[in-house]
Amino acid sequence: MQMYMKNTFLLLSWLILLPSGILANPIKGMLERIDKGASDKFVVELHKSPNDFFELDQKGDKVVIRGNTYINIATGINWYLKYHAGIHLSWNGMHASLPNVLPPVFRKERHETNLALRYDFNYCTYSYSMAFWDWKRWEEELDWMALHGINLPLAAVGHECVWRNLLLRLGFSKQQINDFIAGPAFLAWWEMNNLEGWGGPNPDSWYKQQEDLQKKILKRMKEWGMHPVLPGYSGMIPSKLDLGKRIDGGKEEKTLSNTSSESAQSTLNKWNGFDRPGILLPDDPKFTQIASLFYEETEKLYGTSDYYSIDPFHEAKSLPAGLDFGKAGRAIMDAMKKANPKAVWVVQGWTENPRPEMMKALNPGDLLILDLFSECRPMWGIPSIWKRDKGYEEHNWLFCLLENFGGNVGLHGRMDQLLHNFYLTKDNPLAAQLKGIGLTMEGIENNPIMFELMCELPWRAEKFTKEEWIKQYIRARYGTDDESIWQAWQILANGIYNCPAGNNQQGPHESIFCGRPSLNNFQASSWSKMCNYYDPTTTAEAARLMVSVAHKYRGNNNFEYDLVDITRQAIADRARIVYNYAVADFKSFDKKSYATHTRQFLELLIMQDKLLGTRKEFKVGNWIQQARNLGSTSEEKDLYEWNARVQITTWGNRYCADIGKLRDYAHKEWNGLLRDFYYKRWEKYWQVLQDQLDGKLPVLPVGNSSTPTADNPAMTIDWYALEEPWTLAKNTYAASAEGDCIEVAKEAITLINN
């Protein structure tokens, strides 16, 4: 028996040390997707360790990557590719041609971290970026996640399938379910209790394909050793729920218990014009009953999880009087623990959440708080407008990078603030319960430099400067050292990527092209809190430097993507300057200059459209094609396309777009959208102002002044009436790249210089 156990132990040890080419594991599949035959070029060794680590080494002509988990080994592979092979895998390119013989690791290199949890995704990400993904795109993202050390991802695909089954079990009709569950592009806000029904109804095929997709995603996550975070139950109910409905309790039917308390079921305030779902308060016995059914239906489809994401009272401006947050928290926790006693409640640290009274009622270790906006508005105890003097006290939390809002396009970052705030967690008593990091962006596939920096922070033992890191990043991203590229990135890092402390801007510096026109047009969306924090002429200088060496890097995918993105920013920044000239011309009744500057503005907009057409990542056709590809009938394709078009423009109906102020929240500086949507708005607006200058329309005075105002021209234009036709259209846009990005970037620089 003793000899048997010894032999078994030796066998297991041998299996752990097997190279990836012999033992099938997720590493092999990922490497083969990166480059056919790549798995034969690495030796992968899985070792037990109490601490997360990866190690780079050399055995003969093969690179050795060691780690204590598959995720950490993948992180090590990514580190090797970047800093030893000059290969950067990014959202704009997850494939590479590896050399026949990999560059050797001359000295063994080891990285460790005590930040064991690395979270990924915001609910919004699932709608702003991933609403129409198929398995092929998801497989690429799962590879990206593994390469960047993610082991705690939100897994929200197919959550609507759980709700559909739950509501059927509660006796709801198909029509009632359709009135409740949102369409594909708006599921995130339905899941967060913000709206119901908008964008639907979803066809039966939608539920089937999303259920199948989620099962594939969860299977791959578990192969990697990731811990999926499934949506939990917060008390959401359809606003028209009949609490007397009978439910199937399994072996017998039973009636949901009624309550005499009118406050037990409540309707929250509207959310930006949308009627919110109802909320079943946790002190109602029906909360426990419905929560139990919810977790049962979740388990039937997707199994149980050790982590559930629950955000009660999300962005709720008014709540029922006398609501006991502590009691609510305990009820939510008890329902979750009934489903899995080991489960942890994951909650977003956002505005008022999590409520302090709720935190005090919960046991340490049962709650994991995402400090959602750590680079700008940290709650955990350091100065910010959301500072909590006692931080999260005894509860575990993650330091998170939000970075992007609405999936908007634009260069943006807080490099200094990110590094400063992260290193403040070291030896700070308020950060004693810090367990890891998180990526909580509303949209992905933008600003790869910021996400690369964030994902490396746990693995870098020594404090470093952004200048040191950027030099390494350039070498990794482009596979070269180039003085002009270095100068360009230094300009960007000290300007647009260095949004300072005290600036509470939400996401990128929004393009002037993308906002509804006015005489005081500054930000495109309603809540960006945008401020001028960099010299807008500096992005043009960075673009000029990139263009000056572009001929040397033709065919370098990462360089060409960045060339287009940086030049795009330069065009947008130049257009903002020209816009200010045009407004000044109008106010001074200078017809000649006004005509010149408005023409230049529209020329810049058209140039932007042409430039962005050279990369599929910046094409509205790519977004629409993804949506239509998920449909199996013409009706389904049309519904998904409508969802895709509405989300990035009006967002809601007339009331929600105008009064709710949601229009342009998810604006995109994309080819096709620029020329057919944004251009038409600006062309119309400039013409209205021209008509005023020409006396064809009255210029209304303000007080004793005859100076035109910001409101007067807009009063003559029904913006929603101008915008809605595009959301209903079915015209086709090319999804693939068109034109030569380097030559068009040169044209753009010439136009900027004029």
C-alpha positions in Angstrom: 0.0 0.0 0.0 2.8 2.3 0.9 4.7 1.5 -2.3 1.4 2.1 -4.3 0.9 5.6 -2.7 4.6 6.4 -3.4 4.2 5.4 -7.1 1.0 7.4 -7.4 2.7 10.5 -5.9 5.6 10.1 -8.4 3.1 9.7 -11.3 1.2 12.9 -10.3 4.5 14.8 -9.9 5.6 13.7 -13.3 2.3 14.7 -14.8 2.6 18.2 -13.3 6.0 18.7 -14.9 4.9 17.4 -18.4 5.6 19.9 -21.2 2.5 21.3 -22.9 3.1 19.4 -26.1 2.6 16.1 -24.2 -0.2 16.9 -21.7 -3.3 18.5 -23.2 -4.2 21.7 -21.3 -5.5 25.2 -22.1 -2.0 26.4 -22.6 -1.5 24.3 -25.6 -4.7 25.4 -27.3 -4.0 29.0 -26.6 -0.5 28.8 -28.1 -1.7 27.1 -31.2 -4.3 29.9 -31.7 -1.6 32.5 -31.4 0.6 30.7 -34.0 0.4 27.2 -35.4 3.2 25.1 -33.9 3.9 27.5 -31.1 3.1 25.0 -28.3 6.2 22.9 -29.5 8.5 25.9 -28.8 7.7 26.1 -25.1 8.2 23.8 -22.1 5.4 24.4 -19.6 5.8 23.3 -16.0 3.1 23.4 -13.4 4.4 23.6 -9.8 2.6 23.8 -6.5 3.3 27.0 -4.5 1.5 28.9 -1.7 2.1 32.1 -3.6 1.2 33.0 -7.2 4.2 33.1 -9.4 5.6 32.6 -12.9 9.1 31.9 -13.9 11.0 32.2 -17.2 13.9 29.9 -17.9 15.8 28.1 -20.7 16.4 24.4 -21.4 18.4 23.9 -24.6 16.7 25.6 -27.4 13.3 25.8 -25.7 11.9 28.4 -23.4 10.6 27.2 -20.1 7.6 28.8 -18.4 6.8 27.7 -14.9 3.9 28.7 -12.7 1.6 27.5 -10.0 -1.6 27.8 -12.1 -2.4 27.7 -15.8 -3.3 31.4 -15.6 0.0 32.3 -14.1 1.8 30.2 -16.7 -0.1 32.1 -19.4 0.9 35.4 -17.8 4.5 34.2 -17.9 4.2 33.4 -21.6 2.8 36.9 -22.3 5.7 38.4 -20.3 8.2 36.4 -22.3 6.6 37.3 -25.6 6.6 41.0 -24.7 9.9 41.5 -23.1 12.1 38.8 -24.7 10.6 38.3 -28.1 9.1 41.8 -28.9 5.6 40.4 -29.5 2.6 42.2 -28.1 -0.7 40.4 -28.2 -3.5 42.9 -28.0 -7.2 43.4 -28.8 -6.2 44.6 -32.2 -4.2 41.4 -32.9 -4.2 38.1 -31.0 -2.1 36.3 -33.5 1.6 36.5 -34.2 4.3 34.8 -36.2 6.8 33.4 -33.8 10.4 32.8 -34.9 11.4 29.1 -35.5 13.8 29.4 -32.6 12.6 31.6 -29.8 15.0 34.2 -28.3 16.6 32.6 -25.3 16.1 33.5 -21.7 19.7 34.1 -20.6 18.9 34.5 -16.9 16.1 32.8 -14.9 13.4 35.4 -14.2 10.8 35.0 -11.5 7.8 37.2 -10.6 5.5 36.7 -7.6 2.4 38.5 -6.3 0.3 38.4 -3.2 -2.6 40.0 -5.1 -4.2 36.6 -5.8 -7.5 37.9 -7.3 -7.5 39.6 -10.7 -11.0 40.5 -11.8 -12.4 41.4 -15.2 -15.4 43.2 -16.6 -18.2 45.6 -15.8 -21.8 44.7 -16.6 -21.7 47.5 -19.1 -18.8 45.8 -20.9 -21.2 43.0 -21.8 -23.4 45.5 -23.8 -21.1 48.2 -25.0 -18.4 45.9 -26.3 -19.6 42.2 -26.2 -23.3 42.4 -27.0 -22.9 40.5 -30.3 -19.9 38.3 -29.8 -19.8 34.7 -31.0 -17.7 31.9 -29.6 -14.8 32.7 -31.9 -14.5 36.2 -30.5 -15.1 35.0 -27.0 -12.3 32.4 -27.3 -9.9 35.2 -28.3 -11.0 37.2 -25.2 -10.5 34.3 -22.9 -7.0 33.9 -24.3 -6.4 37.6 -23.7 -7.7 37.2 -20.1 -5.4 34.3 -19.4 -2.4 36.1 -20.9 -3.1 39.1 -18.6 -3.5 37.1 -15.4 -7.3 37.3 -15.1 -8.7 34.6 -12.7 -12.0 36.2 -11.5 -14.1 37.2 -14.5 -17.7 38.4 -14.4 -19.7 35.8 -16.5 -22.9 37.4 -17.4 -23.7 35.9 -20.8 -27.0 34.1 -20.9 -28.2 35.6 -17.6 -31.5 36.4 -19.3 -32.0 32.6 -19.8 -32.1 32.1 -16.1 -34.7 34.8 -15.7 -36.8 33.5 -18.6 -36.9 30.0 -17.0 -37.7 31.6 -13.6 -40.5 33.7 -14.9 -42.0 30.7 -16.8 -41.9 28.8 -13.5 -43.7 31.8 -11.8 -46.5 31.5 -14.4 -45.6 34.4 -16.6 -46.8 34.4 -20.2 -44.3 34.7 -23.1 -45.6 38.2 -23.7 -45.1 39.3 -20.1 -41.5 37.9 -20.2 -40.9 39.8 -23.5 -42.1 43.0 -21.8 -39.6 42.5 -19.0 -36.3 41.3 -20.5 -34.3 43.8 -22.5 -32.8 43.4 -26.0 -29.2 42.3 -26.8 -27.6 45.8 -26.7 -29.3 46.8 -23.4 -29.1 43.7 -21.2 -26.5 45.2 -18.9 -28.8 47.9 -17.6 -31.7 45.5 -17.2 -29.4 43.3 -15.2 -28.5 46.3 -13.0 -32.2 47.0 -12.3 -32.2 50.2 -14.5 -34.8 49.4 -17.2 -37.0 46.6 -18.5 -38.0 45.5 -22.0 -36.1 48.1 -24.0 -34.6 46.6 -27.2 -36.8 43.5 -27.1 -38.5 41.2 -27.5 -35.8 38.6 -28.0 -36.7 35.6 -30.2 -36.6 32.1 -28.7 -33.4 31.4 -30.7 -31.6 34.2 -28.8 -32.0 32.4 -25.5 -30.9 29.0 -26.9 -27.7 30.5 -28.5 -26.8 32.5 -25.5 -27.3 29.6 -23.1 -25.0 27.5 -25.3 -22.5 30.3 -25.6 -22.4 30.7 -21.8 -21.8 27.0 -21.3 -18.8 27.1 -23.6 -17.4 30.2 -21.9 -17.8 28.7 -18.4 -16.2 25.4 -19.5 -13.2 27.3 -20.9 -13.0 29.5 -17.8 -12.9 26.4 -15.6 -10.3 24.7 -17.7 -8.1 27.7 -17.0 -8.8 27.5 -13.3 -10.7 30.8 -13.4 -13.5 31.5 -10.9 -16.5 32.8 -12.8 -18.6 35.4 -11.1 -22.2 34.7 -11.8 -25.0 37.2 -11.4 -26.8 36.8 -8.1 -30.3 37.9 -6.9 -30.8 41.4 -5.6 -34.6 41.6 -5.4 -35.4 42.7 -8.9 -38.8 41.7 -10.1 -40.9 42.7 -13.1 -42.7 46.0 -12.3 -46.0 44.2 -13.2 -45.5 41.1 -11.0 -48.7 39.7 -9.5 -47.5 38.6 -6.1 -50.3 36.2 -5.9 -49.0 34.1 -8.8 -48.6 30.5 -8.1 -45.2 28.9 -8.4 -44.0 25.4 -9.0 -42.1 24.5 -5.8 -40.9 21.2 -7.2 -42.9 18.4 -5.8 -46.0 20.5 -5.3 -47.5 23.9 -6.1 -47.5 26.5 -3.5 -48.5 30.2 -3.4 -46.1 32.9 -2.8 -46.8 34.2 0.7 -48.5 37.6 0.8 -47.6 40.4 3.1 -49.5 43.2 4.7 -46.6 45.6 4.3 -47.0 47.8 1.2 -43.3 48.7 1.4 -42.3 45.2 0.8 -42.6 45.6 -2.9 -41.5 48.9 -4.3 -40.9 50.8 -7.5 -37.7 52.7 -7.7 -37.4 56.1 -9.4 -37.0 56.3 -13.1 -33.6 55.8 -14.6 -32.8 58.4 -17.2 -36.3 58.3 -18.5 -36.8 54.5 -18.3 -39.2 52.9 -16.0 -37.2 50.7 -13.6 -38.2 47.1 -12.7 -39.8 46.6 -9.3 -37.8 45.7 -6.3 -38.8 43.1 -3.8 -37.5 44.3 -0.5 -35.5 41.7 1.4 -37.7 41.8 4.5 -40.5 40.3 2.5 -40.8 36.4 2.8 -41.3 36.4 -1.0 -37.7 37.6 -1.4 -36.4 34.4 0.1 -38.8 32.3 -2.1 -37.9 34.0 -5.4 -34.2 34.1 -4.5 -34.3 30.4 -3.9 -35.9 29.7 -7.2 -33.5 32.1 -9.0 -30.4 30.2 -7.7 -32.1 26.9 -8.5 -32.6 28.0 -12.1 -29.1 29.3 -12.3 -27.7 26.0 -11.1 -29.8 24.0 -13.6 -28.2 26.0 -16.5 -24.7 26.9 -15.3 -24.0 25.2 -12.0 -23.1 26.9 -8.8 -20.4 29.5 -8.3 -18.1 30.5 -5.5 -18.7 34.2 -6.4 -21.9 36.0 -7.2 -22.2 39.6 -8.4 -25.1 41.5 -6.7 -25.6 45.3 -6.8 -28.8 46.2 -4.9 -30.2 49.7 -5.3 -27.8 50.5 -8.2 -27.9 54.2 -9.0 -31.2 54.5 -7.1 -31.7 58.2 -6.3 -34.7 57.5 -4.0 -35.5 54.5 -1.9 -38.4 53.4 0.3 -38.5 55.2 3.6 -37.2 53.3 6.5 -35.3 50.8 4.4 -33.0 48.8 6.7 -29.8 48.3 4.7 -28.3 46.0 7.2 -31.3 43.7 7.1 -31.4 43.8 3.3 -27.7 42.9 3.2 -28.2 39.9 5.5 -31.2 38.7 3.5 -29.3 38.9 0.2 -26.3 37.1 1.7 -28.4 34.4 3.3 -30.1 33.6 0.0 -26.8 33.4 -1.7 -25.3 31.2 1.0 -28.2 28.9 0.8 -27.2 28.2 -2.8 -23.6 27.8 -1.9 -22.3 28.2 1.7 -18.8 29.0 0.4 -20.0 31.7 -1.9 -18.6 35.3 -1.8 -20.8 38.3 -2.7 -19.0 40.6 -5.2 -20.3 44.2 -5.1 -19.3 47.3 -7.0 -18.0 50.2 -5.1 -19.9 52.9 -7.0 -21.6 56.1 -5.8 -23.4 55.1 -2.5 -22.8 51.3 -2.9 -22.0 49.3 -0.9 -24.0 51.1 1.9 -22.0 51.3 5.2 -25.0 49.9 7.1 -25.1 46.9 4.9 -21.3 46.3 5.2 -21.5 46.4 9.0 -24.2 43.7 9.0 -22.0 41.2 7.0 -19.2 39.0 8.1 -15.6 39.8 6.9 -14.7 37.4 4.1 -18.2 37.1 2.8 -18.0 40.3 0.8 -15.6 41.3 -2.0 -15.8 45.0 -3.0 -14.7 46.3 -6.4 -13.3 49.8 -5.8 -14.5 50.5 -9.3 -12.7 53.8 -10.1 -9.5 53.5 -8.1 -7.4 55.6 -10.5 -9.7 58.6 -10.0 -12.3 58.3 -7.3 -11.0 55.7 -4.9 -13.4 54.9 -2.0 -10.9 52.9 0.1 -9.6 55.8 2.1 -7.2 58.1 0.2 -8.4 61.6 -0.9 -11.1 61.7 -3.5 -14.7 62.9 -3.9 -15.8 59.4 -2.9 -13.4 58.9 -0.1 -14.6 56.8 2.9 -12.7 57.7 6.0 -12.6 54.1 7.2 -12.3 52.6 3.8 -13.9 49.2 3.5 -12.9 48.4 7.1 -12.6 44.6 7.5 -14.0 43.6 4.1 -11.9 42.4 1.2 -11.6 44.6 -1.8 -9.9 45.0 -5.2 -8.1 48.0 -6.7 -9.8 48.6 -10.0 -9.2 50.5 -13.3 -12.3 51.9 -14.8 -10.7 54.0 -17.6 -13.5 53.9 -20.2 -17.1 55.0 -20.2 -19.7 54.1 -22.8 -17.2 52.3 -24.9 -16.2 55.7 -26.3 -13.3 56.1 -28.7 -10.5 58.3 -27.5 -7.0 58.3 -26.1 -7.1 58.6 -22.4 -5.4 57.6 -19.2 -4.3 58.6 -15.7 -0.8 57.1 -15.7 0.6 59.1 -12.9 -2.6 58.8 -10.8 -2.8 55.0 -11.4 0.8 54.4 -10.3 0.5 56.9 -7.4 -2.8 55.4 -6.1 -1.7 51.8 -6.5 1.5 52.3 -4.5 -0.3 54.2 -1.8 -1.9 50.8 -1.0 1.5 49.5 0.1 1.8 49.6 3.9 -1.4 51.6 4.3 -3.6 50.2 7.1 -6.8 51.1 5.1 -5.5 48.7 2.4 -4.9 45.8 4.7 -7.7 43.8 3.1 -6.6 44.5 -0.5 -6.8 41.1 -2.3 -6.1 42.0 -5.9 -6.9 44.2 -8.9 -9.7 44.5 -11.3 -10.5 45.8 -14.8 -13.9 47.5 -14.6 -14.1 49.4 -17.8 -17.5 50.0 -19.5 -15.9 49.3 -22.9 -12.8 47.4 -24.1 -10.8 47.3 -27.3 -9.3 50.8 -26.6 -6.2 52.3 -25.0 -4.3 49.0 -24.8 -1.4 50.8 -23.1 -3.4 51.5 -19.9 -4.7 47.9 -19.6 -1.3 46.5 -20.1 0.1 48.7 -17.4 -2.7 47.8 -15.0 -2.3 44.1 -15.5 1.5 44.2 -14.9 1.2 46.1 -11.5 0.7 43.0 -9.4 3.8 41.3 -10.8 6.3 44.2 -10.5 7.9 44.0 -7.0 9.8 47.3 -7.4 8.2 50.7 -7.9 8.9 52.2 -11.3 8.3 55.3 -13.3 6.1 55.6 -16.3 9.0 56.7 -18.4 10.9 53.4 -17.7 7.9 51.4 -18.3 6.9 53.1 -21.6 10.3 52.5 -23.1 9.8 48.8 -22.4 6.2 48.9 -23.7 7.3 50.4 -27.0 9.9 47.7 -27.5 7.3 45.0 -26.7 4.5 46.5 -28.8 6.5 47.3 -31.9 9.5 45.0 -31.6 11.8 47.9 -32.0 13.5 50.9 -30.3 12.8 54.0 -32.4 13.6 57.5 -31.2 10.7 59.1 -33.0 8.2 56.6 -31.6 9.6 57.1 -28.2 9.2 60.9 -28.5 5.6 60.5 -29.7 4.7 58.3 -26.7 6.5 60.7 -24.3 4.3 63.5 -25.5 1.2 61.4 -25.1 2.2 60.1 -21.7 2.8 63.6 -20.4 -0.4 65.0 -21.9 -3.5 63.1 -22.9 -2.5 60.0 -20.9 -1.8 62.0 -17.8 -5.2 63.2 -16.6 -4.3 64.8 -13.3 -5.5 64.4 -9.7 -8.6 66.5 -9.0 -9.9 66.0 -12.6 -13.0 63.8 -12.3 -13.5 63.4 -16.1 -15.3 60.2 -17.0 -13.3 58.5 -19.8 -11.8 59.9 -23.0 -11.6 63.5 -24.1 -14.8 63.3 -26.2 -14.6 64.1 -29.8 -16.3 67.4 -30.9 -17.7 65.5 -33.9 -19.8 63.2 -31.7 -21.9 65.6 -29.7 -25.1 67.3 -30.6 -24.1 70.7 -32.0 -24.4 73.9 -30.1 -22.5 77.2 -29.6 -21.0 75.9 -26.4 -20.4 72.3 -27.5 -17.7 70.9 -25.2 -18.6 67.3 -24.2 -20.5 64.8 -26.3 -22.3 62.9 -23.5 -24.2 64.4 -20.6 -22.1 63.2 -17.7 -18.5 63.1 -18.9 -17.4 66.0 -16.7 -14.8 66.7 -19.4 -12.1 69.3 -18.7 -9.2 70.5 -20.7 -6.1 69.0 -19.1 -3.7 68.8 -22.0 -2.5 71.0 -24.9 -4.6 69.8 -27.8 -1.9 70.6 -30.3 0.4 68.0 -28.7 -1.5 65.0 -30.2 -0.8 66.4 -33.7 2.9 66.5 -32.9 2.8 62.9 -31.7 0.9 62.0 -34.9 3.5 63.7 -37.0 6.3 61.8 -35.3 4.5 58.5 -35.9 3.8 59.4 -39.6 7.5 60.4 -40.1 8.7 56.8 -39.5 5.6 54.9 -40.7 7.3 53.7 -43.9 9.6 51.6 -41.7 6.8 49.8 -40.0 4.4 49.1 -42.8 2.7 45.8 -42.1 3.4 46.1 -38.3 -0.1 45.6 -37.1 0.3 47.2 -33.7 2.1 50.2 -35.2 -0.5 50.7 -37.8 -3.4 50.5 -35.3 -1.7 53.1 -33.0 -0.8 55.3 -36.0 -4.5 55.5 -36.9 -5.7 56.0 -33.3 -3.2 58.7 -32.6 -3.9 60.5 -35.9 -7.6 60.2 -35.2 -7.1 62.0 -31.9 -5.1 64.7 -33.6 -7.9 65.3 -36.1 -10.5 65.4 -33.3 -8.4 67.9 -31.3 -7.8 70.1 -34.3 -11.5 70.1 -35.1 -12.2 71.4 -31.6 -9.9 74.3 -32.2 -11.5 75.0 -35.6 -15.0 74.8 -34.0 -14.0 77.5 -31.5 -12.9 79.7 -34.4 -16.2 79.1 -36.2 -18.3 80.0 -33.1 -16.2 83.2 -32.6 -16.8 84.1 -36.3 -20.5 83.6 -35.9 -20.7 85.7 -32.7 -18.8 88.5 -34.4 -20.8 88.2 -37.7 -17.7 87.5 -39.7 -19.3 85.7 -42.6 -16.1 85.1 -44.6 -14.2 83.5 -41.7 -17.3 81.6 -40.7 -17.5 80.0 -44.1 -13.8 79.1 -44.1 -13.8 77.5 -40.6 -17.1 75.6 -41.0 -15.8 74.2 -44.3 -12.6 73.2 -42.6 -14.5 71.6 -39.8 -16.5 69.4 -42.1 -13.4 68.5 -44.1 -11.8 67.3 -40.9 -14.8 65.2 -40.1 -14.8 63.6 -43.6 -11.0 63.0 -43.3 -11.6 61.3 -39.9 -14.2 59.0 -41.5 -11.7 58.1 -44.3 -8.8 57.5 -41.9 -10.9 55.2 -39.6 -12.1 53.2 -42.6 -8.5 51.8 -42.9 -8.9 49.7 -39.7 -11.8 47.4 -39.1 -11.7 48.2 -35.3 -13.0 51.7 -36.1 -15.8 50.8 -38.5 -19.5 50.8 -37.7 -19.8 48.1 -40.3 -17.9 45.8 -38.1 -20.3 46.4 -35.2 -23.4 46.0 -37.3 -22.1 42.9 -39.0 -21.5 41.3 -35.6 -25.1 42.0 -34.7 -26.6 40.7 -37.9 -24.5 37.6 -37.9 -26.2 36.4 -34.7 -29.6 36.4 -36.3 -30.9 33.3 -38.2 -33.8 35.1 -39.9 -34.2 38.5 -41.6 -36.4 39.6 -38.7 -33.8 38.6 -36.1 -31.0 40.3 -38.1 -33.0 43.5 -38.3 -33.8 43.5 -34.6 -30.2 43.0 -33.7 -29.1 45.7 -36.1 -31.6 48.1 -34.6 -30.2 47.4 -31.2 -26.7 48.0 -32.4 -27.6 51.3 -34.1 -29.7 52.7 -31.3 -27.2 52.0 -28.5 -24.4 54.1 -30.1 -26.6 57.0 -31.0 -29.9 57.9 -29.3 -29.6 55.1 -26.7 -33.3 55.3 -26.0 -36.6 56.7 -27.3 -37.2 60.4 -27.7 -37.9 61.0 -24.0 -34.9 59.0 -22.8 -32.6 60.6 -25.4 -33.6 64.2 -24.8 -35.1 64.4 -21.2 -33.2 61.4 -19.9 -30.0 62.8 -21.6 -28.8 59.4 -22.7 -28.2 60.4 -26.3 -24.6 60.1 -27.4 -23.5 58.4 -24.1 -22.1 55.5 -26.1 -21.0 57.7 -29.0 -18.3 56.2 -31.3 -15.9 57.9 -33.6 -16.3 55.3 -36.3 -16.1 55.2 -40.0 -19.6 55.2 -41.5 -21.2 56.7 -38.4 -19.1 59.9 -38.9 -20.2 60.6 -42.4 -23.8 59.4 -42.2 -24.8 60.5 -38.7 -22.5 63.1 -37.2 -21.8 64.9 -40.4 -25.5 65.4 -41.1 -26.0 67.0 -37.7 -23.1 69.4 -38.1 -23.9 70.2 -41.7 -27.5 71.1 -40.6 -26.3 73.1 -37.7 -23.7 75.2 -39.5 -26.4 75.9 -42.2 -28.8 77.2 -39.6 -26.2 79.5 -38.3 -25.4 80.6 -41.8 -29.0 81.4 -42.4 -29.0 83.6 -39.3 -26.0 85.4 -40.6 -27.7 85.8 -43.9 -30.9 87.1 -42.3 -33.0 84.2 -43.4 -33.6 83.3 -39.8 -34.0 85.8 -36.9 -31.1 86.1 -34.4 -33.0 86.4 -31.1 -31.5 88.9 -28.6 -30.7 88.1 -25.0 -31.6 91.1 -22.8 -30.2 94.1 -24.5 -27.7 92.2 -26.5 -28.1 91.0 -30.0 -25.3 88.4 -29.7 -26.5 84.9 -30.7 -26.9 82.4 -27.9 -26.1 78.7 -27.6 -29.8 77.9 -27.4 -31.3 79.9 -30.3 -30.1 77.8 -33.2 -30.8 74.5 -31.4 -34.4 75.7 -30.8 -35.0 75.5 -34.5 -33.7 71.9 -34.9 -35.5 68.8 -33.7 -32.3 66.7 -33.2 -34.1 63.4 -32.4 -36.1 63.7 -35.7 -32.8 64.1 -37.5 -31.2 61.2 -35.7 -33.9 58.5 -35.5 -34.0 57.7 -39.3 -30.4 56.4 -39.1 -31.3 54.0 -36.3 -34.1 52.6 -38.5 -32.0 52.3 -41.7 -30.7 49.1 -43.1 -28.0 50.3 -45.4 -24.9 48.2 -45.6 -21.5 49.3 -44.3 -18.3 47.5 -45.1 -16.8 45.6 -42.1 -13.3 45.1 -43.4 -10.5 47.7 -43.7 -10.4 49.9 -46.8 -7.5 52.0 -48.0 -3.9 52.5 -47.0 -3.7 53.7 -43.4 -0.2 55.2 -43.8 -1.1 57.2 -46.9 -4.3 58.4 -45.4 -2.6 59.4 -42.2 -0.2 61.5 -44.2 -3.2 63.2 -45.9 -4.6 63.8 -42.5 -1.4 65.5 -41.2 -1.4 67.7 -44.3 -5.0 68.8 -43.6 -4.3 69.4 -39.9 -1.3 71.6 -40.8 -3.4 73.8 -43.2 
